[in-house]
């Protein structure tokens, strides 16, 4: 395995870890208190709040 392949795998791993951390933060801290984060995830939280979970976002 070359150094560039190891670097690519490390970056993918860290991106995945960051996405999981962000999703966990939204699920555990923001959704129960009905706080909408910014960006696309905030739009999803707002739509879920207005539809009472009917959209299963």
GIPENOR-V937433 format. One record per helix or strand of 3 or more residues. SS is the DSSP state (2 for helix, 1 for strand). FROM is the first residue (numbers start at 0). TO is the last residue. If there is no record, write none. Layout:
SS_FROM_TO / SS_FROM_TO
This chain:
2_2_29 / 2_39_49
